[in-house]
Amino acid sequence: MKALIETIVTPLVDYPEDISVAVNEEEHKVVYHLTVNSDDVGKVIGKNGRIAKAIRTVVYAAGSDTKKRIYLDIM
Amino acid sequence: MRQVTASGQTVEEAVQSALKQLNTSEDQVKIDIIDEGKKGFLGLFGSKAVVKVSLAENQLQRATKYLTNITDQLGVAAQIDVKVNDNEMIFELSGEKIAILIGKRGQTLNALQYLLHLVVNRKSDKYYTVIVDAEGYRARRQGTLENLANRLADKAISTKREVSLEPMPSFERKIIHTTLQDHNEISTYSHGVEPNRHVVIKP
């Protein structure tokens, strides 16, 4: 899952080396925390969060067969 | 993206030298001329031409690789067929677990299409429209939307009230508008801001 998030985000940003994904697993949910270079924030959020929404949609689709609920935090 | 800086007596010579180093041909690269060079007196006092040649990764290759990486990691062994028209790229996905890639009302497919569109057109001179389709989903969806449009148009007429549809991406709204454009008793318009923009049918 972590690899998937990195795969999606890497081609969208200018500083791929600054991408990091932290995982925080709780009882009923898994929270992935995505951080990128501060210059790239707009590129992963987009106008009205349009890019962020698209990234989440794909990530949640990947988590559809796991039992725990998945969340993706950006920044 | 790989790039080399090369010099030569003329711009043409410098470019050829760079192409040789990159082992490619002129139509695959982007050429920036840094110095055109000057012919000096009897070959003295002249400066050499300097060019920077970048090997641009083909937009199509980049897009296909991106889509393949994502589908692989979603655990869907999808086959991807690519068609390119003038300024349109169509990616046709097929495979067994394709339903995961489509999602509810095509939302995953639309998200993939949007991300792919960003990757294709980022830092590129040529603009492409990107369409991602899976097992003929777009055609089926068009039929569904046309039926929906006609049904809700009747509802708007019989109730004499505006009917709002759920939010849809622009190309789906277009299908609704196009279906109802020759309808005499109603008109259609879009309301709201992306991603919540939706069609309203007005009697």
Contacts between the chains, C-beta under 8 A, distances in Angstrom:
chain1	res1	chain2	res2	distance
A	3	B	73	6.0
A	4	B	70	7.0
A	4	B	73	4.2
A	4	B	74	7.0
A	7	B	66	7.8
A	7	B	69	4.7
A	7	B	70	6.0
A	7	B	73	5.9
A	8	B	70	6.4
A	8	B	115	6.5
A	11	B	62	7.2
A	11	B	66	5.8
A	11	B	119	4.7
A	11	B	122	7.4
A	12	B	115	7.6
A	12	B	118	6.1
A	12	B	119	6.8
A	12	B	122	7.2
A	47	B	194	7.7
A	48	B	193	6.5
A	48	B	194	6.2
A	48	B	195	6.7
A	50	B	114	7.3
A	50	B	194	6.4
A	50	B	195	5.9
A	51	B	114	7.6
A	51	B	115	7.5
A	51	B	118	6.9
A	53	B	111	7.4
A	53	B	195	6.1
A	54	B	110	7.8
A	54	B	111	3.9
A	54	B	112	7.8
A	54	B	114	4.7
A	54	B	115	5.3
A	55	B	111	7.6
A	55	B	115	7.1
A	57	B	103	6.9
A	57	B	107	5.6
A	57	B	108	5.6
A	57	B	110	7.9
A	57	B	111	3.8
A	58	B	70	6.8
A	58	B	74	7.7
A	58	B	108	6.2
A	58	B	111	5.2
A	58	B	112	6.2
A	58	B	115	7.0
A	61	B	74	6.7
A	61	B	100	5.7
A	61	B	101	7.4
A	61	B	103	5.6
A	61	B	108	4.4
A	62	B	73	7.1
A	62	B	74	5.0
A	62	B	75	7.7
A	62	B	100	8.0
A	64	B	100	6.5
